Structure formats: C-alpha cells, structure tokens
Amino acid sequence: RFVVLWKLSSGINAEYGGDLVKFGAKYFPSDLSTGSGQDEPATVYTGGQCYRHDDTPPPMIGPQELPTLTHVSIGFESSSHQAEEYVKFCVLNTLMGGGGSFSAGGPGKGMYTRLYLQVLNRYHWVYSALALNHPYQETGLFTINASSHPNHGWDLVQVLIRQFKEMGGGINHAELERAKTQLKSTLLMNLEYRTIILEDIGRSSSQRFFQRSRF
C-alpha cells in the first residue's frame, strides 16, 4: 500500500494563493493517510540476480523492426545522495560515461569516456553501454547497462565485469580531470534551465538555489 508521508508542489512565476495553490488543494487533499507514525526501517542493499527470457518480437519503428538484443545490467551498492562519497560516484559515472553505438549530431558527447573507448569502439557487436548512478536516501546503486546481439550475451557479461575490475586498478590524471570538468560543466549548464531548478526546489523542499561557488 502506498502511503503519502509528505507532499510538496512547486511552481515558477506562480503567485502564492493563486491557481497553483487552488489546484494543489483540489487534487492533493490534506486528509490523505500519513502512515502509522512509526519510523520506517532503514533501506538495506541486497545483492542478487534476475534473468528473464522474452520471445516477444521487437516493435516496428519505421520501415524496419528493431534488432533483437540481449540486455545486461550489472550493479553494485554506491552511496546515498546525502553521503560524502556521492560526488565521487558522480565523477566516476561521468568518467565511465557511455552511450549508443550510433551518435547523431557530431562528436563531443562523451566520446572519450571509458565505455566508449574500451567497449563501444572495441567491440562491434555492442549496441549500447552506459554507466548510471542511482542515489537514494539511505543507499545507492551504480550500474553499467549494455546490450548486444544474443550470440554475444556471455561475452558482454565478461566485458562489463572487466570494466568494474579496472575501476579499482587506477585512473590516470588526464581522464580524472576530464571527468571532473565535464561534470562541473553539466551542473553549471543545468542552472540555466528553470525546469531543473524547479525540480531541485521540489526535491530539496527548500528555497535554496545551487550556487556556482558550491562547485
């Protein structure tokens, strides 16, 4: 059962007491259940594996159907978004990078990340490889998601495992500085978009904007 512990509505150029408050009171009434009042148990990371076989043909997009692929995701526990290690995992995520085997719009979108140089540019049968960091309130998950032709499914698993092993084998100064600069550039660019600032206000439940000095 879903329990609403707290709720927040945020808006841009919205007058207090105007339409935003009226719609919020209409669609998010204040008499919703707030739970039992007891402290929720702490979230604990639990490892495991999941395998799913699907014979459903890929959908048709345009004159040709999408290729049949094997999708692999390998992940390990990272940190919460409030931990001191969170920024380190963000830098690692930028350093690993990744994307698809085809890039539209020209170069300059993470082509020097490890997953591009050591996976996508090296193995022609890899369709995509992307590192993702998922931070939560008490823990997090750092994953590499990739896809390939079904005939190379086991090979893809070995490639991803090798990438995780090489994370602890040393990072040279050039790629570290490149990842830090790219991460700071992305954060500063996000400050120019009102929708992202609005989301930050809503998630942090405060009226504090991210300042450039923090980066």
JOHUQUI-V816414 format. One record per residue. N is the residue number from 1. RES is the residue in three letters. SS is DSSP state (@ for helix, = for strand, . for the rest). OMEGA is omega in whole degrees, -180 to 180 (NA if undefined). Layout:
N:RES:SS:OMEGA  N:RES:SS:OMEGA
This chain:
1:ARG:.:180  2:PHE:.:-179  3:VAL:.:179  4:VAL:.:178  5:LEU:.:174  6:TRP:.:-179  7:LYS:.:-176  8:LEU:.:174  9:SER:.:180  10:SER:.:-178  11:GLY:.:178  12:ILE:.:-179  13:ASN:.:179  14:ALA:.:179  15:GLU:.:178  16:TYR:.:-177  17:GLY:.:-180  18:GLY:.:-175  19:ASP:@:-179  20:LEU:@:179  21:VAL:@:-179  22:LYS:@:179  23:PHE:@:178  24:GLY:@:178  25:ALA:@:-178  26:LYS:@:-174  27:TYR:@:178  28:PHE:.:-177  29:PRO:.:-175  30:SER:.:-178  31:ASP:.:177  32:LEU:.:180  33:SER:.:179  34:THR:.:176  35:GLY:.:-176  36:SER:.:-178  37:GLY:.:179  38:GLN:.:179  39:ASP:.:178  40:GLU:.:179  41:PRO:.:-179  42:ALA:.:178  43:THR:.:-177  44:VAL:.:178  45:TYR:.:179  46:THR:.:179  47:GLY:.:180  48:GLY:.:178  49:GLN:.:-179  50:CYS:.:180  51:TYR:.:180  52:ARG:.:177  53:HIS:.:-176  54:ASP:.:179  55:ASP:.:-179  56:THR:.:180  57:PRO:.:179  58:PRO:.:-178  59:PRO:.:177  60:MET:=:174  61:ILE:=:-176  62:GLY:.:-176  63:PRO:.:-178  64:GLN:=:178  65:GLU:=:179  66:LEU:.:-179  67:PRO:.:175  68:THR:.:-173  69:LEU:=:169  70:THR:=:-178  71:HIS:=:-178  72:VAL:=:176  73:SER:=:178  74:ILE:=:-177  75:GLY:=:178  76:PHE:=:-178  77:GLU:=:175  78:SER:.:-177  79:SER:.:175  80:SER:.:-179  81:HIS:.:178  82:GLN:.:-177  83:ALA:.:179  84:GLU:.:-179  85:GLU:.:-175  86:TYR:@:-179  87:VAL:@:178  88:LYS:@:178  89:PHE:@:176  90:CYS:@:177  91:VAL:@:179  92:LEU:@:179  93:ASN:@:178  94:THR:@:180  95:LEU:@:180  96:MET:@:174  97:GLY:.:-180  98:GLY:=:-179  99:GLY:=:-180  100:GLY:=:179  101:SER:.:177  102:PHE:.:-180  103:SER:.:178  104:ALA:.:175  105:GLY:.:176  106:GLY:.:-177  107:PRO:.:176  108:GLY:.:-178  109:LYS:.:177  110:GLY:.:-177  111:MET:.:-179  112:TYR:.:176  113:THR:.:-175  114:ARG:@:-177  115:LEU:@:174  116:TYR:@:-175  117:LEU:@:-172  118:GLN:@:-178  119:VAL:@:-173  120:LEU:@:180  121:ASN:.:-176  122:ARG:.:-177  123:TYR:.:-175  124:HIS:.:-177  125:TRP:.:177  126:VAL:=:-179  127:TYR:=:-180  128:SER:=:176  129:ALA:=:-172  130:LEU:=:176  131:ALA:=:-179  132:LEU:=:176  133:ASN:=:-177  134:HIS:=:179  135:PRO:=:176  136:TYR:.:-173  137:GLN:.:-175  138:GLU:.:180  139:THR:.:-180  140:GLY:=:-178  141:LEU:=:177  142:PHE:=:-173  143:THR:=:166  144:ILE:=:179  145:ASN:=:-177  146:ALA:=:179  147:SER:=:-180  148:SER:=:174  149:HIS:=:-178  150:PRO:@:180  151:ASN:@:-179  152:HIS:@:-178  153:GLY:@:-180  154:TRP:@:176  155:ASP:@:179  156:LEU:@:177  157:VAL:@:180  158:GLN:@:179  159:VAL:@:-179  160:LEU:@:178  161:ILE:@:179  162:ARG:@:179  163:GLN:@:177  164:PHE:@:179  165:LYS:@:-178  166:GLU:@:175  167:MET:@:-179  168:GLY:.:-178  169:GLY:.:179  170:GLY:.:179  171:ILE:.:-179  172:ASN:.:-173  173:HIS:@:-176  174:ALA:@:-178  175:GLU:@:177  176:LEU:@:179  177:GLU:@:178  178:ARG:@:180  179:ALA:@:179  180:LYS:@:179  181:THR:@:180  182:GLN:@:179  183:LEU:@:179  184:LYS:@:178  185:SER:@:179  186:THR:@:-180  187:LEU:@:180  188:LEU:@:177  189:MET:@:180  190:ASN:@:179  191:LEU:.:180  192:GLU:.:-177  193:TYR:.:-178  194:ARG:@:-179  195:THR:@:180  196:ILE:@:176  197:ILE:@:178  198:LEU:@:179  199:GLU:@:179  200:ASP:@:177  201:ILE:@:-180  202:GLY:@:-178  203:ARG:@:-178  204:SER:@:180  205:SER:.:176  206:SER:.:180  207:GLN:.:-179  208:ARG:.:176  209:PHE:.:173  210:PHE:.:178  211:GLN:.:-179  212:ARG:@:-178  213:SER:@:-179  214:ARG:@:-176  215:PHE:.:NA
